[in-house]
Amino acid sequence: TYVGAIESSTLFGWRIYAEALRRGLAQAKEVIVLTDGARYNRTIAQTHFPAAVHIVDLFHAYEHLTHIAQIVWGQEAKAPKAWRNLLEAGNISRLLHKAGKTLPASGSSKKSLLKQLGYFETNARQMRYAEFREKKFFVGSGVVEAGCRTVIGVRLKQSGMRWSVRGANAIIALRCCILSGRFEDFWASRAS
């Protein structure tokens, strides 16, 4: 099923929580929250799904790792295989140690690198990828990203389109209901 809207992360957290309840959250044996590791997503997970297993999307973690390599070795650099292996294994403390050895002396590069290292330090608990894979948990949000393209991008981001927030939210609500098989629910909520 799909939910979506252009709204604050606080309201969106409640929207996701309501959908999770509708889909049987109370009966779930295990709940997993898969995010990009951004602060507002951590807040949503902690507020609405405190007992859930929180996983940071591996692709987003790879992007941050690549960014570290680019800060240190230039824009064309890729993260060394040893770093990627440590990330895949969920050995974030060792990754931080290895990547931290490359700390540049200059102010802006050093500040950027410390920010990237902070991302890994903050999200280390959510990056236990080997453990998560062993339990057969998804560690990538590709399905969710594809859902966003299907529900929102295909309809709202076409060439030359301009939307008001109200108009976009109306289309998003309609598409979410249609694609979730709840078209009748959409009309029932509009009638009341």
N, C-alpha and C positions, 0 to 999 in steps of 0.2 A: 504494500500500500504506500501511498505518497501523501506527504503533507508539505506545505510550503507557504510562504508569505514574505513580503518585504516588511520587516518589523524589527524591533529591538531583540537582542539575544535573550533578554528576560522573557518576553512574550513568546518567542520561538521555543524556548525551553518548556514553557507550559504547553505549547502546541504539541511538541514531541511527546511529552509525558502523557497527555490526554490520548494520543494515538496509541502509545504503548499500553495504556490501561485498556483501551478498546480492543487491542489485539491479544490481551490475556497476560499482561505483566504480572498480575497477582498470582497466577498459576505457574509462571515460568520457573523451571528448575535452576536455570542459569541465565543471567542477563549480561550482555556484552555491549559496551559503548565504544564505538570506533570513531575517533576524531583525528583532526590534524595537529592536535597538541596546543592549539591557541588557548589563551587564558579564558576567554568567554566559553569555550567548549568544555574546559575543565570545570568551570563554575556550573554549567548546565548538568554535567555528569554528577558532580558532588551534591547538587541541590535536589535533583529529581531521581537519580539512580545511585544513591550512596553505596549500595551493596554490590553494584555491578563491577565486572571486570572491565577496566578501562584500558583500551589499546590505542596507541598512537599509530596512525597509518604509516606503514613502512616506506611507501613512496615519498611521503612528506619528510620523513627522517632522512632518506637518501638525498633529497633536495638540500636539506640543511648541511649534510655532510659534504656535498659537492660545493656548497657555498664556502665552507671552511677551506677546502682545497683551493678554491679560486682566490680567496683572500691571501693565502700563503704563497701560491705559485702562479697566479695569473688567471685571466678569464677563461682560458681554454683547458684549464686543469680539471682533472677528474679525481675523485677520492681514491686513495690507494686501496688495492685489494685487501690488504691487512685490516684497514679501517672498516671496509664493507663487511668483511668476515666477522669482525668484533660486533658490529651492529646487528648482523643476522643472528649471531649467537646470543644477543641481548646482554653482552658484557660491556655495559656502558661505562662503568668505572675505568676499565682498562682503555676503552676508546678515548675517554676524556684525558687520561694520562698521556696516551700517545699523541693525540691531536694537540694537547696543551703544550707539548714540547716544542711546537712550531710557532709559538707566540711571537708575533713581530714586535719590533722595538718601537715603530712609529705609532703615534697616538690614535689616528682614525682607524687604521687597520687593526690595531690591538683592541680597540673598543668594539669593532665589528666582530672580531674573532671571539672575544669574551661573551658577546651577546649570543653568538651561535653555540658556544660551549654551554652557556646557561640554558639554552633550549633543551639540550641533552640532559643536563643535570636535573632540571625541573621535571622532565618527562621520563627519567630513567626507569621508574617503576612500571610505566606503561609501555616500555620497549623490551620486554622479556620475550622476544620473538621466538626463540627456540622452544621455550616453555609453552607459548601460545600455540605454536604449530603442532607440538606434541599432543596437545589437547584438541587438535583439529579446529581451532578458532581461525577465522579470517584475520589476516593482518594487513589487508589492503582495502581501501575504500573505493576501488574502481567501480563496483556495482552501484554505489551511491552516487558517484560522480556521473556515471552514465544515466542514472535516473534523473539527475538534475538537468542534464542535456535534453533528455526525452521530454520531461514535463515542462521545463521552463525555456531552455535555450531554443528548441525547435520552434516554439510558438512566439516567444517574446523577443528574441534577439535576431529577427530577420532584418535584412537590409532596409534601411530607411524608416524603421519603426520607432515611434516615440510613444511613451506610455506615461500616464499619471500614475502615482502610487496606487490610488484607488482602483483605477482601471486594470493595472497589472495584477493587483491582488484578486480582483474579481475573476480574471482569466486563470490565474494560478489555482484558485479555489475550484473553479469549474473543471480544469484539467485534472487536478488531483482526484476529484470525485469520479470523473469518467474513467481514468486510468486505474483507479483503485476498485472499480466495480461498484461504486456507491452513488451513481447518478441520481437515483430516486431520493437518496438522503439529502443531496444538494437542494433539490426542489422542495422537499419537505421543510428544510431549514429556512428557505427563502419565503415560504408561505406563512410561517408562524411569526 
